[in-house]
Amino acid sequence: MDLEAALSKTFFAALSAAGMPEVPREFSVVPHHQVIPGATLREIARFIQVFDQVTARAAWQVAARRDAPAIAQLPRSEVCFFSAWDFHLPPEGGCQLIEFNDNGSGCLFAALINALYYEAARLGQQHSIAAPVDFSAFTRHILDLVEQEARAFFAAGPGGLFLILDDAESLRDGKFRRELQLLRDLFRRNGWPAELGCPAQTSWNGQQLLFDGQNVAFIVNRSTDFFWQSEDFAALRRAYEAGRVYVAPNPFTYATRSDKRLLEFLSLPHWDAELGIQPEERQVLSAHTPETHVVRADNLDMLAERKQDFVFKPLHGFAGRGLLDNATVGHARLRRLVQHGEGYVAQKWVAKPAMEVQGLRLWADLRVWAYRGTIYNFSGRVSHRLDRLELTPPGGWLPTYASR
């Protein structure tokens, strides 16, 4: 067995022993790594601070909710502790925000991947690479963030069940169901009653949200029904409107932070006066957000003419679903999207760095998790396709470190 095969075997076995799905059959992880320059991470940290301060302003939130459904109009104080920003790092330098996910999957998995690969590959011998956080210290930090959110929302302790909520199909077959189990088990070890469940399993008694007969206090929401439109959410909607349960993310945070239409506000200065964005903030936002347009009747001609410059994404899509190949996009198709109410954004295409893994050319990105302006975790993903994120082998999640 050569050294590379031996490293993969040791690394993959360690991941499975730590609670991850079988790698690479069930969950693809690449036994390679990338190192992010410290200066780039500092740029990203500054961008996230500006993003947080801008999206928290009343003027921004009013504008962001203008076309949102009623459930998103109620202001909420929750801040999801799994908030994640996805960046491309062009070969010529810099960093460009591709999208924001208010509950970015893979956070616990990424911490395990980074820690266990660092050990298996003996990266500690390379003094230019900063050591990742030990996984036990990382999970303690997650618990601290949850406690901070609970104290801010309830004043005292939550006094009820911690429910990790996802759609039934995802809980049964989803790529991250094991991550949700790890989070539930982490809560339980800390003495908090915790369960996994789907929205249809909850009920409302007029005073309290219930799950399996237990009062629900704190919900980590992983559902992709972002505005809770399904009837399965009826009980949660009532509890949420009554202010009886903590939920993050929720329709308000989605409408004011995650909705892809907000990338237009972030990238272009046309609405700065209305949104209260200051010149120094605009400089940071425009430097790190690629030009983005919500597809409308009045910009169809421009977008059709410049279609090679853009990636076309559904407003409420996720995991690459609904992405349109710009070769198939023309004036007629864009007009049909607008006429049929299929919301899309056109985002300027941003290059990604390439790396060679086992003789194959792959393209890497960067996901950064931060809470209230402070970065606490990051990871990479590599795809064998340049035009979209394809995380099946030879692609997958990529151990990622900061340079010293």
SULGIUR-V694567 format. One record per backbone hydrogen bond with DSSP energy under -0.5 kcal/mol. NH is the residue of the N-H (numbers start at 1). CO is the residue of the C=O. If there is no record, write none. Layout:
nh=NH co=CO
nh=NH co=CO
//
This chain:
nh=6 co=2
nh=7 co=3
nh=8 co=4
nh=9 co=5
nh=10 co=6
nh=11 co=7
nh=12 co=8
nh=13 co=9
nh=14 co=10
nh=15 co=11
nh=16 co=12
nh=17 co=13
nh=18 co=14
nh=19 co=16
nh=20 co=15
nh=26 co=22
nh=27 co=22
nh=30 co=397
nh=31 co=29
nh=32 co=30
nh=34 co=399
nh=36 co=401
nh=41 co=37
nh=42 co=38
nh=43 co=39
nh=44 co=40
nh=45 co=41
nh=46 co=42
nh=47 co=43
nh=48 co=44
nh=49 co=45
nh=50 co=46
nh=51 co=47
nh=52 co=48
nh=53 co=49
nh=54 co=50
nh=55 co=51
nh=56 co=52
nh=57 co=54
nh=61 co=57
nh=62 co=58
nh=63 co=59
nh=64 co=60
nh=65 co=61
nh=66 co=63
nh=68 co=65
nh=72 co=69
nh=73 co=70
nh=75 co=73
nh=83 co=80
nh=84 co=101
nh=85 co=368
nh=86 co=99
nh=87 co=366
nh=88 co=96
nh=90 co=88
nh=93 co=90
nh=96 co=88
nh=97 co=288
nh=98 co=86
nh=99 co=86
nh=101 co=84
nh=102 co=100
nh=104 co=82
nh=104 co=101
nh=107 co=104
nh=110 co=106
nh=111 co=107
nh=112 co=108
nh=113 co=109
nh=114 co=110
nh=115 co=111
nh=116 co=112
nh=117 co=113
nh=118 co=114
nh=119 co=115
nh=120 co=116
nh=121 co=117
nh=122 co=119
nh=123 co=118
nh=124 co=118
nh=125 co=122
nh=126 co=123
nh=127 co=125
nh=129 co=126
nh=130 co=128
nh=130 co=402
nh=138 co=134
nh=139 co=135
nh=140 co=136
nh=141 co=137
nh=142 co=138
nh=143 co=139
nh=144 co=140
nh=145 co=141
nh=146 co=142
nh=147 co=143
nh=148 co=144
nh=149 co=145
nh=150 co=146
nh=151 co=147
nh=152 co=148
nh=153 co=149
nh=154 co=150
nh=155 co=151
nh=156 co=154
nh=161 co=215
nh=162 co=193
nh=163 co=161
nh=163 co=218
nh=164 co=162
nh=164 co=195
nh=165 co=163
nh=165 co=220
nh=166 co=197
nh=171 co=167
nh=172 co=168
nh=173 co=169
nh=174 co=170
nh=177 co=174
nh=180 co=176
nh=181 co=177
nh=182 co=178
nh=183 co=179
nh=184 co=180
nh=185 co=181
nh=186 co=182
nh=187 co=183
nh=188 co=184
nh=189 co=185
nh=190 co=186
nh=191 co=188
nh=192 co=187
nh=195 co=162
nh=197 co=164
nh=201 co=198
nh=202 co=199
nh=203 co=210
nh=205 co=208
nh=210 co=203
nh=211 co=214
nh=212 co=201
nh=214 co=211
nh=216 co=209
nh=217 co=161
nh=218 co=161
nh=219 co=246
nh=220 co=163
nh=221 co=219
nh=221 co=248
nh=222 co=165
nh=222 co=220
nh=226 co=224
nh=228 co=225
nh=233 co=230
nh=234 co=231
nh=237 co=233
nh=238 co=234
nh=239 co=235
nh=240 co=236
nh=241 co=237
nh=242 co=238
nh=243 co=240
nh=244 co=239
nh=246 co=217
nh=248 co=219
nh=254 co=250
nh=255 co=251
nh=256 co=252
nh=257 co=253
nh=258 co=253
nh=258 co=254
nh=259 co=254
nh=260 co=315
nh=262 co=259
nh=263 co=260
nh=264 co=261
nh=265 co=261
nh=266 co=262
nh=267 co=263
nh=268 co=264
nh=272 co=269
nh=275 co=271
nh=276 co=272
nh=277 co=272
nh=282 co=278
nh=283 co=279
nh=284 co=280
nh=285 co=281
nh=286 co=282
nh=287 co=283
nh=288 co=284
nh=288 co=285
nh=289 co=285
nh=290 co=97
nh=293 co=346
nh=295 co=344
nh=299 co=296
nh=300 co=297
nh=303 co=299
nh=304 co=300
nh=305 co=301
nh=306 co=302
nh=307 co=304
nh=309 co=306
nh=310 co=307
nh=311 co=347
nh=312 co=324
nh=313 co=311
nh=313 co=345
nh=315 co=343
nh=317 co=314
nh=321 co=318
nh=323 co=320
nh=324 co=312
nh=328 co=325
nh=329 co=326
nh=334 co=330
nh=335 co=331
nh=336 co=332
nh=337 co=333
nh=338 co=334
nh=339 co=335
nh=340 co=336
nh=341 co=338
nh=342 co=337
nh=343 co=341
nh=345 co=313
nh=346 co=293
nh=347 co=311
nh=347 co=345
nh=348 co=291
nh=349 co=309
nh=355 co=362
nh=357 co=355
nh=357 co=360
nh=360 co=357
nh=362 co=355
nh=362 co=360
nh=363 co=383
nh=364 co=353
nh=365 co=381
nh=366 co=87
nh=367 co=379
nh=368 co=85
nh=369 co=377
nh=370 co=83
nh=371 co=374
nh=374 co=371
nh=375 co=373
nh=376 co=369
nh=377 co=369
nh=379 co=367
nh=380 co=398
nh=381 co=365
nh=382 co=396
nh=383 co=363
nh=384 co=390
nh=390 co=388
nh=391 co=389
nh=395 co=392
nh=396 co=382
nh=397 co=28
nh=398 co=380
nh=399 co=30
nh=399 co=32
nh=401 co=34
nh=403 co=36
nh=404 co=128
//
